[in-house]
Amino acid sequence: MKYYKSYMDRQELSPTVHENLLNLEAPARRSRSWLKYGALAACAALIVGAGMWKLAPAPAAAPNPPQSAGQFAADYTPLPGEKDVVEPDDFFVVSSPAEGGKLMFPMIPGIFYQDITDRSQLSVDMSRVYLPGSFLVDLKKEDIQTIFWGPEGKPAADHPKAEQGDLPWMLFWDGYALRGRALYDGQGRLTELTLWGEKDRADFELELRLGAMPFTCCIDMNRGDIISEFNGVSVAGWSQVYDRDGDGQDDYICGSEFMTQNDIGVRFVNRNSTMRAEYRNEDDVIFGDMDLGGAQTFNALFARQALADDGGLYLDHLKTADHIPAWREEEFSSLAQARQEIDFAPYLPMSEPEGYGSYAGNKEFYGRLSYQEGRQNTLFVRWSRGYDNVEVCVYRDGYRSCNLVSPDAPETYDLRLYSIPWCDSVPEEYRETVNCPAFRAEDMSLAVVEARGREHDTGGMTWSFDVLYPDGTLASYRCDGLTAEQVWAMVEETL
């Protein structure tokens, strides 16, 4: 969804997988019990500190269900090396009680959402940048429900106002397509958990971390940010109003960050809301507009649920992973050492690139093996000479998709046909293949290599392409400062 890229940037997923996870396909629309809440909200006046919120339903939005999460079309046959890694059933649409009209509105916390639209606010805890052996697990519906219900499960509906749906109704997540992922370290310990929800133009992201604030934070305690308090807990709130997705409409973004009473770090950010609200002070002066007020109310309702005496968040059931994928990482100090990995040796150069080995004083070699069961199996080697690099990365076991092209279609890969900037000269339908084409091993030739050369900013030429072998192995070449003949010699000896 909208925030997914920022969360996954450092998790070594391919751009294709990133894009697929941003688009979800919702099942048939459920009954619109949410509208009943909106009608009830319009009649409610809720005390909040020195003022009160007036709620109203948001304007009806045209149905805009999330799109398919699959990488391939239903009638597409994957090529060697391609893998449809996104499962279609890893989300659910939240359903609230059928008799939503019986529910009452809760007291809404008076959280101050300071405007940070005009300043850069995001900070990142760098300890998350690389976690050896880390892996992601998709959450099941039952996992997500337990986060909010706890191990005792959904409470019995002995009273009409205690009725519940899939999740506590006070979250007001009815109709949101919801999914979640847990990040574990190499020992299977929970590192961070993220939930994403989307409904029409509204979406949210919830990050949870045991014992500390989430790795991405917007609040700087040394900057003088205003901190609110609810139920004895300090809550930092912030808001932004701007056209975030370039669709010509302002987006109303609200976030809150806090530590729960049971030591769970929380960061909750929502964009827009399906409700509208306005805030009035004691003199009946309105602050803000209805859309911003709705986004703030939606955010505050989550904070109330997470910090309420009868609510809260529970992560004990996810503290450790049921299965820890086998993993191995190793660095190499020479090509000869890297070639000891027999599964990769046939796809690596047999000797150092010509022109690099002779510069013993400047030559730098780096090699690394990264293996994780079911996720990746790669070996990367690089030679550096000043600002020039020769890189070969070999992907085994089909863990990387590619943009396969035919030598008979030069418009899909030949850089000599296009001028820089490519954004102006390359047709949109060829941009991915022109940027990073893959050729079957049997189609490789010196002519193909020559078509992939362009001038390097340090002088000489640079070359880039992928080679797909019959067994599904993929080798990616990025070579600076070599001739086409030298690059072709490296590839030819692997065929």
N, C-alpha and C positions, 0 to 999 in steps of 0.2 A: 504494500500500500504506500501511501504518500511518504511516510517517514522511514520506510524499510531500508532505503539505500544508506541513510546516515548511520543506522545501527549495524549494517553488515559490511561496511567498507573494509574492515580489517580481517574478515573471516575467510578470505581466499576463495569465495564463490565466484563463478564466472559471471561476466556481465549479463549473459543470457539468463542465468538462473535468477540474478537480481531482478531483472525486468519482469520475469514470470511471476515472481513472488509479489510484485506490486499490483497484480491484477487477479481478482478473485471472481468466481462465478457464483452468484447467490442462487439458491433454489427458488421455487415459486414463492411469491410474496405471501407473508403470513397476514392474518387479520390485523387491521390497523387499530389495535387497542391503544397505540400511542396517541392517536387523535383524541381518545377519551381523556388522557392525561392533560392534553393541551387545553381542552374545553374546561376541565376542572381547574387548571392552573389560572385561567383567565379570571376566575372568580375568587382566587385566593390572594390574601395579603399576609405575608409572612414577616414576622419581626426579625430583624437582623441588626444587632447593635443599636445604633441611633436612628436607623432607617428601616425601610422595608422594600422587599422585591415585589414587583408586579409581573406576573408571568402571562404569556400568551402563546398560542401555537404559532410555529413558524409558517411562512407562506408555503403553500403546497408546492413541492418540487416534482418535476417530471421524473418518472421512474428512470433510475440510472443504475441498474444492478451491476456489481463488479463483473469483470470479464473473466474468461477462463484462465485458470492457473497453469494449465498444461503447456509444455514447451512445444509439442507437436500437434498438428491437426489430427482428427480421429482417423483419417484415411492415409496418414503419412507413415511410410516405412523408414525407421531410423537407419542411417548409414553407419558403417563401422566407426566406432569412437563416439557416437552420439548416444545420449541417454536422457530419457524423460524423467528427470529427477523430482519433479513436483507432483505430489499426489493430489487427486481432485477432491478428496474428502477431508482435508486437514483444516476445515473451518466449519463453523455452524452459525446460523442466524438466531440471535437471542430472541426468545419468546417470553412475554410476560403473562400474568394471569389473564384468563379469558374475561373475568369480571373486573377489569381495571377501574371501573367507575366507583368501586367500593373502597378504593385505597385513599389514604389521606396523605397530604404533603408533609414532609419533615421540616424541622427547623434547619435553615440553611446557614452554614458558618459565615461569619463576616470576614472573609479573607480579602486583603488588599492586593489587587492585581496591578502592580506598577507598570507603567508603559515603558517598554524598552525597544520600541520600534526603531528608533534612530541610533541604536548602538549595537555593536557586536557583542553577543552575550555568551556564546557556547564555549565551554571549556571541556577538555577531555582528560581523564585520568590515564596517563600513558602506561600504567601497569597492565592495561587491558590490550595494548597494541599487539602483543604476542604472548599467547598462552600455550606452552608446549603440550601437544597432544589434545588440545581443546576440540570439542565437537558439539554439534547442535542436535537437539531432539525436539521433534514436533510434539506439541501438547495435545492430548485428547480432550474431548469435551468434558469428561469426568475430571481430568486434572485441573482444568480451569475452574470448574464448579467448586472443587474442594478448596481452591485458593480463597474463595469468598464464603463458603458454607462451613469450612473446617471439616474434620474427620467425622463429626456427628451428622453431617449431611443437611439437607434442606429441612427447616423446621416444619412441624405439623401445622396445618391451617385450621386451628380450633376456633379462630375468630375470623370473620370476613376480612378484616384489615390486616391479617397476617398472611394472606394468600401470597404465594410466590410463584415465579415462573422458573426459567432456566437458571437465573441469577437473581440476587436480591433486587426487588423492583425499584428500591430507592436509588440505584445507580442510574436509572432511566436509560438503559442500553437497549431497550426493546427495538428490534428490527435491525440492529447493527450486525453485519457479518464479522465474526470474531475468530481470530486465530492466535496462536501463541507458540513461542519457541524458548527452550531453556538451553543455556550455554554452560557446558561442564568443562572442567580442566582434565588433564590427562589421567588423573586419579579418580575421575568420576564424581568430583565434588561440584555442587551447584555454584556457578560463578555469577550468573545474571540471568534474569528471566524477562522476556518482553512479550506483551500482548498488543495486538493491533485490532482496531475496529473501524468499520466504514459503513456509512449509510448516506446515500445520495452525495451531497457536497460536504457532508460532515465526516470527520474521521478523528481517531485518537491513537496515541501510543502510550503505553504504560510500561515503565522499566522498574524492576524490583531487584534488590540486591541484599543478601543477608549480611548484617553487621556493619554496613557502610552505605554511603550514598551511591547511587548509580554512577557508572563511569562517565556519562555525559551529564553535565550540569550547566544551568544557566545563571545560577545565583552565586555571586561572589560576596562572601561574608565580610571581606575587607573593603568593599566598595560602598558600604553604607546602605545596602538594600533594606527595605522596610520589611520587617518580619511580623506576621500576625500570629495569633495563638488560638488554638481550638482544643478543648478537652485537655489542657495542660501540655500540648505539643506545639512547638514552634513551626509555623508553616510559611515558607517563602513563596509568594505569588508574583506572576508577571504576565504581561499581555503585549500583543503586537497587532497592528492593523495595517495590512498591505496586500497587494495582489500577489499571493505567493506562487500560484501556478500559471500566471499569465493569461487567464481567461477573461480579463477585463472586469472582474468583480473583486471587491475587497474581501480578504479573508480575515476572520476574527480568531486570533490564536491566543489561547490562555494556557498557562502552565503553573504547576505547583510542585514543590519539593519539600520533603519532610522525612523524619525518622519515626516509625510507628512505636507504640509502647512495647511491642515485642521485638524491637531491634531490626526492623526491615526498612531499608532505604527505599524511598519512593520518588519517582519522577513521573508525573502525569501531564501530558500535553494534548490538548484537543484543538482542532481547527473547525470553526463554525459549530453549530448546534442545531438540533431539530426543534429547539424551543427558542422563544424570544422573551426577554425580560428587561425591565428598567428599574433603576434604583432611585428612590426618593429620600431626601433627608427630612428632618423634623419640620422644616418650613415648606415641605412639598415641592422642592426644587429637584427636577430630574437631572441626573448625571448620566452621561453616556447615551448610546442609542440601544434600541431593542436587540439588535443582532449581537453587539458586544456583550450586553447584559446576559443574553441567553448563553453565550459561550462561557462567561464567568460562572453563571449558575450551574451549568453542566459540570464544570470543573470542581466547584465547591461541593456539589452533591457527592462526587466521588470521594473527596477528602473527608466528608462527614461519615460516609460508610466505612472508610478505611480506619478512621479514628474513633468511631462510636463505641461505647461500652459493649453494646450488643452486636457489633459488627467486627471489623478488623480484617486482617489478611493472614493467611496460613500457608507456609511453604514447607513444612516438615516432610510432606509426602514426596517432595521433589529434591530433597537435600542431596541424595546420591542417585546416580544413574543405575538402571537395572543391568545395563550392558556397557562395558567400556571397550570401544573399538581398539584393537591392537594398533600400536603406532611405533614408528621408529624414525629417528632423525640422526643424520650423521654428516659431518663436514669432511671435505677432502682437500689435501694440500697439493695434489698433482693429478694430472690426467690419468697417469698410470694407476693411481690409487682408485680413482673413480671407475676405471674400466674393470676393476675387480668385481664390480656388481654385474654378474653374468646376465641378468635379465635386461640390462640396459646397454651393455657393451656393444652389441651389433649396431646400435643407433647413434653411437658417439663417434667423434673424429678419432682416427687412429693415431694422429700426431697433432702437435700444436699448430695453429694456423700459421701459414708462411708469413714471415715478417714480424711475428710477435716473439717467437722463441729466440731470435737473434738479439733482442734488446733485453738481455738478462737483467740489467740494472733497473729497467723501468717496468718489466713485465710483472703483472700481478695475476695470480690464478685463484679462482674461488670455485669450489664445488660443493653441492649440498644434495643429499637425499632426503625426501620427505615422503613418508608412507603413513597412511591411516586407513585401516580396514573399511572398505566400502565407500571411501571418499576421495582419496588421492594416492597416487603412487608415481612420483616424479623424481627426476634427477636433473639438476641444473649445473651447467659449467659455464664459466666466463673467464675470458682473458681480457685484461685491460692494458692499454698502452697510451698513457696520457689521457686524452678525452675520447679515445676510440675504444670500442668494446666489440668483442666477438662473443656472442651468447648462443648456446644451444640448450634447449630445455626439452626433455623427453617425457612424455606423458604415457604411462602404461595403463592397461585395464579399462580404457574407455572413460576416464574421469574428466575429459575435456571435450566439449563439442567444437566444431570448426565450421568455417565458411568454405565449403567445397566448391571448386570451380573447374571448368574444362579449358584446356589449352586452346580449344577451338573457339572460345568466346573471349578474345582479348579485351573487349570493353569491360569485362568484369574484374580485370586484375592488372592490365598493362599501364604502368605509371607514365609511360612515354606519351600516352594519349591525352593526358590531362595536365593542366598548369596549376601552379600554386597561386592562390589558396584553393584547395580541393573542394571546399564548401561551395565555391562558385562554379567549378568546372565539372565536378563529378555528379552525374545524375543520382538522385536520392536512392533509387533502387539498387545502385551499385556501391554505395558508400561503404558498407560493411566489408564487402569482398575486396574492393580496391584498397581499403585500409589494412586488411589482414586476410588474404586468401589462403586456402589450403589446396594442395594438388595431390592427387593419388601418386604413389611412388612410381608406378609404371608410366605416368605422364611426365615425370620430371626430365628436364634436359637443360643444356646450356642456354637455349633460347628462352626458356621459362625464367631462368635466373636473370638473364639480361633485361627482361621486361619488368623486373622488380627493383631496379636500381634507381637511385636518385642522388643528387649531390648532397654531401654531408657538410654541415656548417664548419667543420674543422679542415675541410679540404678532402679531396677524394670522393668516394662513393659510399653509400650505405645501402644495405639490402635486407629485405624482410619478407618472410613467407613461412608457411607450414607445410609439412609433408606427412601424408597419411599412408601408413603401411598396411598391407593386406590383413595383418592380424589385429588391426585397430589401434596400434601404437601411433602416436602423433609426435612429431619432432618439430619444434619451433625454432627458426633461425633468425637472428638479428645480428648483422655483421657490418662493422665499420672498417674503412680503410683497406679493404681487399678489392681485388678485381673480380669480375664475373667468373673468370676461369678458376680463380682460387676458391671461390665459394662453391662452384659446381664440383670441384674436386673433393671438397669435404662431403658433399651430399652423395656424390656418385659412389664412393666407397662403402656407403651404407645400404646400397640398393641390391 
